[in-house]
């Protein structure tokens, strides 16, 4: 939309080399407007030509900057959420591992093979300390 507007408004002005066609206008707006590459040179030329044209260019600059900023905030937010989820998952894994090792150390593993058989599990359910550990990990 801005490319078309700048192309139409710059006809028969000193700005026509900047905005000679819609494609050229879009390139100028992206390079000098959105990416801010030597934007002061373009602003000086626009200011010499027409103040209304300059205001329209400032509106484009504002919208381009806000769009880029919103995309950047979205990417950063997504990364923070992913890192937070990974950290929570690792903390939960460590908690469950520690509690299971504590469970094995309560004497439920009667043959000391670091495995709990079905019979050992049934006997473990009668052990108050073991059942408390199971409740802590959500079993």
C-alpha positions, 0 to 999 in steps of 0.5 A: 500500500505504501509502495503504491502511494509513494509511487503515485505521490512522487510523480513529477517530483525530485523524489521520482528516482527514489520511487519511480515504480512500485518495485523501486518504491518497495525497495526504497521503503524496505532498505531505507525505511524498515532497515533504516539504512542511511534513512537521513539522506532520504528524509532530507530529500523528502523534506525538501519536496513536501512536508505531507510526504514526509509525514506519510514516510514517518507513519511508514517508519513507525509501522515498520519499526513496530512490526519488526519489534513485535516479531522480535518480542514474539521470537524472544517470548517463544524461546523463553517459554521453551527454555522454561518448559525444558527447565521444569521438565529437567527439575521434575525428572531430577525430583522423581529420580531422587525420590525413587532412589530414596524409595529404594533406600527405604528397604523395599528392595529386599534382594538389593538388585536395584529393581522392585519386583511385584512382591516387593512392591506389594510389601512396599505399599504396607510401608508408611514411608514408602507410600509417602514417597510414592504420593510425593511423586504423584503415584 
